Amino acid sequence: MEWIKPEVLLGSIVFALMGVLIFWICFVIIDKITPYNLWEEIVEKQNQALALVVAAMSLGICIIVAAAIH
């Protein structure tokens, strides 16, 4: 029942928010360095191949961030 302790819970929340923030910043950077707008290509033009690449990139970034935080 160690996860119920306030300092453990607060630490988990802080690291989760930090991970989400780092992921969001990485996604924005990737979006800026690509020659087209990722959101427009995926949502409006329904580019499934690009969506799959972005999903793989997102998982990769999340695994790196999780390993770095752990």
SEFIZA-3560 file (N, C-alpha, C; in Angstrom, 3 decimals):
REM SEFIZA-3560
<numar><xx>0.826</xx><yy>-1.198</yy><zz>0.000</zz><atom>N</atom></numar>
<numar><xx>0.000</xx><yy>0.000</yy><zz>0.000</zz><atom>CA</atom></numar>
<numar><xx>0.869</xx><yy>1.260</yy><zz>0.000</zz><atom>C</atom></numar>
<numar><xx>2.088</xx><yy>1.126</yy><zz>-0.510</zz><atom>N</atom></numar>
<numar><xx>2.996</xx><yy>2.262</yy><zz>-0.517</zz><atom>CA</atom></numar>
<numar><xx>2.553</xx><yy>3.364</yy><zz>-1.471</zz><atom>C</atom></numar>
<numar><xx>1.822</xx><yy>3.006</yy><zz>-2.521</zz><atom>N</atom></numar>
<numar><xx>1.421</xx><yy>4.011</yy><zz>-3.509</zz><atom>CA</atom></numar>
<numar><xx>0.385</xx><yy>4.983</yy><zz>-2.975</zz><atom>C</atom></numar>
<numar><xx>-0.203</xx><yy>4.710</yy><zz>-1.828</zz><atom>N</atom></numar>
<numar><xx>-1.201</xx><yy>5.603</yy><zz>-1.239</zz><atom>CA</atom></numar>
<numar><xx>-0.533</xx><yy>6.774</yy><zz>-0.505</zz><atom>C</atom></numar>
<numar><xx>0.746</xx><yy>6.641</yy><zz>-0.167</zz><atom>N</atom></numar>
<numar><xx>1.441</xx><yy>7.716</yy><zz>0.532</zz><atom>CA</atom></numar>
<numar><xx>1.418</xx><yy>8.992</yy><zz>-0.312</zz><atom>C</atom></numar>
<numar><xx>1.194</xx><yy>10.147</yy><zz>0.314</zz><atom>N</atom></numar>
<numar><xx>1.078</xx><yy>11.407</yy><zz>-0.444</zz><atom>CA</atom></numar>
<numar><xx>2.315</xx><yy>11.745</yy><zz>-1.279</zz><atom>C</atom></numar>
<numar><xx>3.517</xx><yy>11.504</yy><zz>-0.755</zz><atom>N</atom></numar>
<numar><xx>4.716</xx><yy>11.852</yy><zz>-1.518</zz><atom>CA</atom></numar>
<numar><xx>4.899</xx><yy>10.948</yy><zz>-2.739</zz><atom>C</atom></numar>
<numar><xx>4.482</xx><yy>9.696</yy><zz>-2.626</zz><atom>N</atom></numar>
<numar><xx>4.565</xx><yy>8.775</yy><zz>-3.758</zz><atom>CA</atom></numar>
<numar><xx>3.533</xx><yy>9.168</yy><zz>-4.813</zz><atom>C</atom></numar>
<numar><xx>2.330</xx><yy>9.480</yy><zz>-4.381</zz><atom>N</atom></numar>
<numar><xx>1.279</xx><yy>9.895</yy><zz>-5.306</zz><atom>CA</atom></numar>
<numar><xx>1.642</xx><yy>11.195</yy><zz>-6.009</zz><atom>C</atom></numar>
<numar><xx>2.156</xx><yy>12.161</yy><zz>-5.257</zz><atom>N</atom></numar>
<numar><xx>2.558</xx><yy>13.437</yy><zz>-5.839</zz><atom>CA</atom></numar>
<numar><xx>3.710</xx><yy>13.246</yy><zz>-6.822</zz><atom>C</atom></numar>
<numar><xx>4.671</xx><yy>12.412</yy><zz>-6.471</zz><atom>N</atom></numar>
<numar><xx>5.788</xx><yy>12.131</yy><zz>-7.377</zz><atom>CA</atom></numar>
<numar><xx>5.312</xx><yy>11.492</yy><zz>-8.670</zz><atom>C</atom></numar>
<numar><xx>4.365</xx><yy>10.582</yy><zz>-8.576</zz><atom>N</atom></numar>
<numar><xx>3.816</xx><yy>9.933</yy><zz>-9.769</zz><atom>CA</atom></numar>
<numar><xx>3.102</xx><yy>10.938</yy><zz>-10.664</zz><atom>C</atom></numar>
<numar><xx>2.347</xx><yy>11.827</yy><zz>-10.054</zz><atom>N</atom></numar>
<numar><xx>1.631</xx><yy>12.846</yy><zz>-10.832</zz><atom>CA</atom></numar>
<numar><xx>2.614</xx><yy>13.791</yy><zz>-11.508</zz><atom>C</atom></numar>
<numar><xx>3.641</xx><yy>14.213</yy><zz>-10.784</zz><atom>N</atom></numar>
<numar><xx>4.641</xx><yy>15.122</yy><zz>-11.351</zz><atom>CA</atom></numar>
<numar><xx>5.365</xx><yy>14.467</yy><zz>-12.515</zz><atom>C</atom></numar>
<numar><xx>5.789</xx><yy>13.218</yy><zz>-12.351</zz><atom>N</atom></numar>
<numar><xx>6.493</xx><yy>12.534</yy><zz>-13.436</zz><atom>CA</atom></numar>
<numar><xx>5.579</xx><yy>12.277</yy><zz>-14.628</zz><atom>C</atom></numar>
<numar><xx>4.306</xx><yy>11.973</yy><zz>-14.383</zz><atom>N</atom></numar>
<numar><xx>3.363</xx><yy>11.776</yy><zz>-15.486</zz><atom>CA</atom></numar>
<numar><xx>3.171</xx><yy>13.073</yy><zz>-16.266</zz><atom>C</atom></numar>
<numar><xx>2.995</xx><yy>14.182</yy><zz>-15.552</zz><atom>N</atom></numar>
<numar><xx>2.841</xx><yy>15.471</yy><zz>-16.232</zz><atom>CA</atom></numar>
<numar><xx>4.111</xx><yy>15.863</yy><zz>-16.978</zz><atom>C</atom></numar>
<numar><xx>5.265</xx><yy>15.581</yy><zz>-16.386</zz><atom>N</atom></numar>
<numar><xx>6.524</xx><yy>15.875</yy><zz>-17.051</zz><atom>CA</atom></numar>
<numar><xx>6.673</xx><yy>15.041</yy><zz>-18.329</zz><atom>C</atom></numar>
<numar><xx>6.275</xx><yy>13.788</yy><zz>-18.271</zz><atom>N</atom></numar>
<numar><xx>6.332</xx><yy>12.932</yy><zz>-19.455</zz><atom>CA</atom></numar>
<numar><xx>5.416</xx><yy>13.424</yy><zz>-20.565</zz><atom>C</atom></numar>
<numar><xx>4.204</xx><yy>13.827</yy><zz>-20.200</zz><atom>N</atom></numar>
<numar><xx>3.262</xx><yy>14.347</yy><zz>-21.198</zz><atom>CA</atom></numar>
<numar><xx>3.790</xx><yy>15.641</yy><zz>-21.807</zz><atom>C</atom></numar>
<numar><xx>4.357</xx><yy>16.509</yy><zz>-20.982</zz><atom>N</atom></numar>
<numar><xx>4.908</xx><yy>17.770</yy><zz>-21.471</zz><atom>CA</atom></numar>
<numar><xx>6.078</xx><yy>17.534</yy><zz>-22.427</zz><atom>C</atom></numar>
<numar><xx>6.979</xx><yy>16.637</yy><zz>-22.072</zz><atom>N</atom></numar>
<numar><xx>8.115</xx><yy>16.325</yy><zz>-22.943</zz><atom>CA</atom></numar>
<numar><xx>7.625</xx><yy>15.716</yy><zz>-24.246</zz><atom>C</atom></numar>
<numar><xx>6.649</xx><yy>14.824</yy><zz>-24.175</zz><atom>N</atom></numar>
<numar><xx>6.092</xx><yy>14.242</yy><zz>-25.402</zz><atom>CA</atom></numar>
<numar><xx>5.485</xx><yy>15.313</yy><zz>-26.286</zz><atom>C</atom></numar>
<numar><xx>4.720</xx><yy>16.215</yy><zz>-25.696</zz><atom>N</atom></numar>
<numar><xx>4.073</xx><yy>17.272</yy><zz>-26.477</zz><atom>CA</atom></numar>
<numar><xx>5.118</xx><yy>18.166</yy><zz>-27.147</zz><atom>C</atom></numar>
<numar><xx>6.161</xx><yy>18.525</yy><zz>-26.426</zz><atom>N</atom></numar>
<numar><xx>7.221</xx><yy>19.361</yy><zz>-26.997</zz><atom>CA</atom></numar>
<numar><xx>7.910</xx><yy>18.641</yy><zz>-28.150</zz><atom>C</atom></numar>
<numar><xx>8.197</xx><yy>17.349</yy><zz>-27.983</zz><atom>N</atom></numar>
<numar><xx>8.817</xx><yy>16.572</yy><zz>-29.064</zz><atom>CA</atom></numar>
<numar><xx>7.908</xx><yy>16.499</yy><zz>-30.280</zz><atom>C</atom></numar>
<numar><xx>6.619</xx><yy>16.319</yy><zz>-30.062</zz><atom>N</atom></numar>
<numar><xx>5.683</xx><yy>16.251</yy><zz>-31.184</zz><atom>CA</atom></numar>
<numar><xx>5.639</xx><yy>17.582</yy><zz>-31.929</zz><atom>C</atom></numar>
<numar><xx>5.632</xx><yy>18.692</yy><zz>-31.199</zz><atom>N</atom></numar>
<numar><xx>5.614</xx><yy>20.013</yy><zz>-31.834</zz><atom>CA</atom></numar>
<numar><xx>6.890</xx><yy>20.231</yy><zz>-32.640</zz><atom>C</atom></numar>
<numar><xx>8.025</xx><yy>19.809</yy><zz>-32.100</zz><atom>N</atom></numar>
<numar><xx>9.293</xx><yy>19.948</yy><zz>-32.826</zz><atom>CA</atom></numar>
<numar><xx>9.267</xx><yy>19.122</yy><zz>-34.110</zz><atom>C</atom></numar>
<numar><xx>8.805</xx><yy>17.878</yy><zz>-34.022</zz><atom>N</atom></numar>
<numar><xx>8.712</xx><yy>17.028</yy><zz>-35.212</zz><atom>CA</atom></numar>
<numar><xx>7.756</xx><yy>17.655</yy><zz>-36.226</zz><atom>C</atom></numar>
<numar><xx>6.649</xx><yy>18.213</yy><zz>-35.752</zz><atom>N</atom></numar>
<numar><xx>5.682</xx><yy>18.859</yy><zz>-36.641</zz><atom>CA</atom></numar>
<numar><xx>6.305</xx><yy>20.055</yy><zz>-37.356</zz><atom>C</atom></numar>
<numar><xx>7.139</xx><yy>20.801</yy><zz>-36.650</zz><atom>N</atom></numar>
<numar><xx>7.765</xx><yy>21.985</yy><zz>-37.240</zz><atom>CA</atom></numar>
<numar><xx>8.847</xx><yy>21.636</yy><zz>-38.256</zz><atom>C</atom></numar>
<numar><xx>9.579</xx><yy>20.524</yy><zz>-38.053</zz><atom>N</atom></numar>
<numar><xx>10.669</xx><yy>20.205</yy><zz>-38.976</zz><atom>CA</atom></numar>
<numar><xx>10.206</xx><yy>19.421</yy><zz>-40.202</zz><atom>C</atom></numar>
<numar><xx>8.990</xx><yy>18.924</yy><zz>-40.191</zz><atom>N</atom></numar>
<numar><xx>8.470</xx><yy>18.253</yy><zz>-41.379</zz><atom>CA</atom></numar>
<numar><xx>7.970</xx><yy>19.302</yy><zz>-42.380</zz><atom>C</atom></numar>
<numar><xx>8.014</xx><yy>19.002</yy><zz>-43.666</zz><atom>N</atom></numar>
<numar><xx>7.644</xx><yy>20.009</yy><zz>-44.665</zz><atom>CA</atom></numar>
<numar><xx>6.141</xx><yy>20.270</yy><zz>-44.794</zz><atom>C</atom></numar>
<numar><xx>5.321</xx><yy>19.585</yy><zz>-44.037</zz><atom>N</atom></numar>
<numar><xx>3.868</xx><yy>19.774</yy><zz>-44.117</zz><atom>CA</atom></numar>
<numar><xx>3.279</xx><yy>19.743</yy><zz>-42.715</zz><atom>C</atom></numar>
<numar><xx>2.033</xx><yy>20.137</yy><zz>-42.608</zz><atom>N</atom></numar>
<numar><xx>1.339</xx><yy>20.174</yy><zz>-41.326</zz><atom>CA</atom></numar>
<numar><xx>0.800</xx><yy>18.776</yy><zz>-41.016</zz><atom>C</atom></numar>
<numar><xx>1.333</xx><yy>18.150</yy><zz>-39.966</zz><atom>N</atom></numar>
<numar><xx>0.942</xx><yy>16.774</yy><zz>-39.648</zz><atom>CA</atom></numar>
<numar><xx>-0.545</xx><yy>16.663</yy><zz>-39.332</zz><atom>C</atom></numar>
<numar><xx>-1.059</xx><yy>17.598</yy><zz>-38.539</zz><atom>N</atom></numar>
<numar><xx>-2.463</xx><yy>17.521</yy><zz>-38.139</zz><atom>CA</atom></numar>
<numar><xx>-3.383</xx><yy>17.613</yy><zz>-39.350</zz><atom>C</atom></numar>
<numar><xx>-3.087</xx><yy>18.535</yy><zz>-40.246</zz><atom>N</atom></numar>
<numar><xx>-3.919</xx><yy>18.698</yy><zz>-41.447</zz><atom>CA</atom></numar>
<numar><xx>-3.849</xx><yy>17.457</yy><zz>-42.329</zz><atom>C</atom></numar>
<numar><xx>-2.657</xx><yy>16.909</yy><zz>-42.504</zz><atom>N</atom></numar>
<numar><xx>-2.499</xx><yy>15.717</yy><zz>-43.337</zz><atom>CA</atom></numar>
<numar><xx>-3.246</xx><yy>14.521</yy><zz>-42.766</zz><atom>C</atom></numar>
<numar><xx>-3.187</xx><yy>14.353</yy><zz>-41.452</zz><atom>N</atom></numar>
<numar><xx>-3.800</xx><yy>13.175</yy><zz>-40.842</zz><atom>CA</atom></numar>
<numar><xx>-5.306</xx><yy>13.332</yy><zz>-40.708</zz><atom>C</atom></numar>
<numar><xx>-5.761</xx><yy>14.475</yy><zz>-40.207</zz><atom>N</atom></numar>
<numar><xx>-7.185</xx><yy>14.638</yy><zz>-39.901</zz><atom>CA</atom></numar>
<numar><xx>-7.992</xx><yy>15.028</yy><zz>-41.126</zz><atom>C</atom></numar>
<numar><xx>-7.540</xx><yy>16.039</yy><zz>-41.842</zz><atom>N</atom></numar>
<numar><xx>-8.354</xx><yy>16.541</yy><zz>-42.952</zz><atom>CA</atom></numar>
<numar><xx>-8.189</xx><yy>15.723</yy><zz>-44.235</zz><atom>C</atom></numar>
<numar><xx>-6.949</xx><yy>15.314</yy><zz>-44.532</zz><atom>N</atom></numar>
<numar><xx>-6.702</xx><yy>14.574</yy><zz>-45.774</zz><atom>CA</atom></numar>
<numar><xx>-6.731</xx><yy>13.062</yy><zz>-45.578</zz><atom>C</atom></numar>
<numar><xx>-6.931</xx><yy>12.602</yy><zz>-44.336</zz><atom>N</atom></numar>
<numar><xx>-7.049</xx><yy>11.178</yy><zz>-44.003</zz><atom>CA</atom></numar>
<numar><xx>-5.853</xx><yy>10.355</yy><zz>-44.500</zz><atom>C</atom></numar>
<numar><xx>-4.639</xx><yy>10.877</yy><zz>-44.311</zz><atom>N</atom></numar>
<numar><xx>-3.418</xx><yy>10.188</yy><zz>-44.726</zz><atom>CA</atom></numar>
<numar><xx>-3.081</xx><yy>9.111</yy><zz>-43.692</zz><atom>C</atom></numar>
<numar><xx>-3.480</xx><yy>7.873</yy><zz>-43.981</zz><atom>N</atom></numar>
<numar><xx>-3.318</xx><yy>6.783</yy><zz>-43.023</zz><atom>CA</atom></numar>
<numar><xx>-1.866</xx><yy>6.352</yy><zz>-42.880</zz><atom>C</atom></numar>
<numar><xx>-1.096</xx><yy>6.437</yy><zz>-43.965</zz><atom>N</atom></numar>
<numar><xx>0.308</xx><yy>6.058</yy><zz>-43.885</zz><atom>CA</atom></numar>
<numar><xx>1.063</xx><yy>7.013</yy><zz>-42.945</zz><atom>C</atom></numar>
<numar><xx>0.802</xx><yy>8.292</yy><zz>-43.069</zz><atom>N</atom></numar>
<numar><xx>1.439</xx><yy>9.266</yy><zz>-42.192</zz><atom>CA</atom></numar>
<numar><xx>0.965</xx><yy>9.085</yy><zz>-40.759</zz><atom>C</atom></numar>
<numar><xx>-0.291</xx><yy>8.768</yy><zz>-40.573</zz><atom>N</atom></numar>
<numar><xx>-0.817</xx><yy>8.530</yy><zz>-39.225</zz><atom>CA</atom></numar>
<numar><xx>-0.099</xx><yy>7.355</yy><zz>-38.570</zz><atom>C</atom></numar>
<numar><xx>0.180</xx><yy>6.318</yy><zz>-39.325</zz><atom>N</atom></numar>
<numar><xx>0.896</xx><yy>5.165</yy><zz>-38.789</zz><atom>CA</atom></numar>
<numar><xx>2.333</xx><yy>5.535</yy><zz>-38.415</zz><atom>C</atom></numar>
<numar><xx>2.984</xx><yy>6.327</yy><zz>-39.252</zz><atom>N</atom></numar>
<numar><xx>4.347</xx><yy>6.773</yy><zz>-38.948</zz><atom>CA</atom></numar>
<numar><xx>4.362</xx><yy>7.649</yy><zz>-37.699</zz><atom>C</atom></numar>
<numar><xx>3.404</xx><yy>8.561</yy><zz>-37.581</zz><atom>N</atom></numar>
<numar><xx>3.324</xx><yy>9.431</yy><zz>-36.404</zz><atom>CA</atom></numar>
<numar><xx>3.011</xx><yy>8.615</yy><zz>-35.159</zz><atom>C</atom></numar>
<numar><xx>2.173</xx><yy>7.595</yy><zz>-35.282</zz><atom>N</atom></numar>
<numar><xx>1.868</xx><yy>6.733</yy><zz>-34.139</zz><atom>CA</atom></numar>
<numar><xx>3.128</xx><yy>5.992</yy><zz>-33.675</zz><atom>C</atom></numar>
<numar><xx>3.903</xx><yy>5.485</yy><zz>-34.609</zz><atom>N</atom></numar>
<numar><xx>5.144</xx><yy>4.793</yy><zz>-34.255</zz><atom>CA</atom></numar>
<numar><xx>6.133</xx><yy>5.765</yy><zz>-33.616</zz><atom>C</atom></numar>
<numar><xx>6.217</xx><yy>6.969</yy><zz>-34.158</zz><atom>N</atom></numar>
<numar><xx>7.092</xx><yy>7.989</yy><zz>-33.598</zz><atom>CA</atom></numar>
<numar><xx>6.642</xx><yy>8.349</yy><zz>-32.182</zz><atom>C</atom></numar>
<numar><xx>5.351</xx><yy>8.471</yy><zz>-31.983</zz><atom>N</atom></numar>
<numar><xx>4.812</xx><yy>8.805</yy><zz>-30.667</zz><atom>CA</atom></numar>
<numar><xx>5.136</xx><yy>7.718</yy><zz>-29.648</zz><atom>C</atom></numar>
<numar><xx>4.965</xx><yy>6.477</yy><zz>-30.028</zz><atom>N</atom></numar>
<numar><xx>5.302</xx><yy>5.377</yy><zz>-29.119</zz><atom>CA</atom></numar>
<numar><xx>6.787</xx><yy>5.364</yy><zz>-28.797</zz><atom>C</atom></numar>
<numar><xx>7.610</xx><yy>5.628</yy><zz>-29.797</zz><atom>N</atom></numar>
<numar><xx>9.054</xx><yy>5.689</yy><zz>-29.569</zz><atom>CA</atom></numar>
<numar><xx>9.434</xx><yy>6.777</yy><zz>-28.584</zz><atom>C</atom></numar>
<numar><xx>8.872</xx><yy>7.968</yy><zz>-28.770</zz><atom>N</atom></numar>
<numar><xx>9.149</xx><yy>9.076</yy><zz>-27.855</zz><atom>CA</atom></numar>
<numar><xx>8.662</xx><yy>8.734</yy><zz>-26.453</zz><atom>C</atom></numar>
<numar><xx>7.479</xx><yy>8.133</yy><zz>-26.362</zz><atom>N</atom></numar>
<numar><xx>6.931</xx><yy>7.783</yy><zz>-25.041</zz><atom>CA</atom></numar>
<numar><xx>7.802</xx><yy>6.742</yy><zz>-24.332</zz><atom>C</atom></numar>
<numar><xx>8.328</xx><yy>5.769</yy><zz>-25.061</zz><atom>N</atom></numar>
<numar><xx>9.185</xx><yy>4.764</yy><zz>-24.449</zz><atom>CA</atom></numar>
<numar><xx>10.484</xx><yy>5.402</yy><zz>-23.962</zz><atom>C</atom></numar>
<numar><xx>11.050</xx><yy>6.305</yy><zz>-24.748</zz><atom>N</atom></numar>
<numar><xx>12.276</xx><yy>6.982</yy><zz>-24.347</zz><atom>CA</atom></numar>
<numar><xx>12.041</xx><yy>7.825</yy><zz>-23.108</zz><atom>C</atom></numar>
<numar><xx>10.949</xx><yy>8.587</yy><zz>-23.094</zz><atom>N</atom></numar>
<numar><xx>10.633</xx><yy>9.438</yy><zz>-21.938</zz><atom>CA</atom></numar>
<numar><xx>10.385</xx><yy>8.577</yy><zz>-20.697</zz><atom>C</atom></numar>
<numar><xx>9.655</xx><yy>7.490</yy><zz>-20.851</zz><atom>N</atom></numar>
<numar><xx>9.375</xx><yy>6.613</yy><zz>-19.708</zz><atom>CA</atom></numar>
<numar><xx>10.655</xx><yy>6.003</yy><zz>-19.151</zz><atom>C</atom></numar>
<numar><xx>11.555</xx><yy>5.596</yy><zz>-20.034</zz><atom>N</atom></numar>
<numar><xx>12.817</xx><yy>5.016</yy><zz>-19.576</zz><atom>CA</atom></numar>
<numar><xx>13.677</xx><yy>6.075</yy><zz>-18.896</zz><atom>C</atom></numar>
<numar><xx>13.648</xx><yy>7.283</yy><zz>-19.406</zz><atom>N</atom></numar>
<numar><xx>14.449</xx><yy>8.357</yy><zz>-18.805</zz><atom>CA</atom></numar>
<numar><xx>13.905</xx><yy>8.739</yy><zz>-17.434</zz><atom>C</atom></numar>
<numar><xx>12.605</xx><yy>8.749</yy><zz>-17.270</zz><atom>N</atom></numar>
<numar><xx>11.997</xx><yy>9.114</yy><zz>-16.000</zz><atom>CA</atom></numar>
<numar><xx>12.145</xx><yy>7.987</yy><zz>-14.983</zz><atom>C</atom></numar>
<numar><xx>12.067</xx><yy>6.768</yy><zz>-15.451</zz><atom>N</atom></numar>
<numar><xx>12.139</xx><yy>5.634</yy><zz>-14.537</zz><atom>CA</atom></numar>
<numar><xx>13.513</xx><yy>5.599</yy><zz>-13.939</zz><atom>C</atom></numar>
//
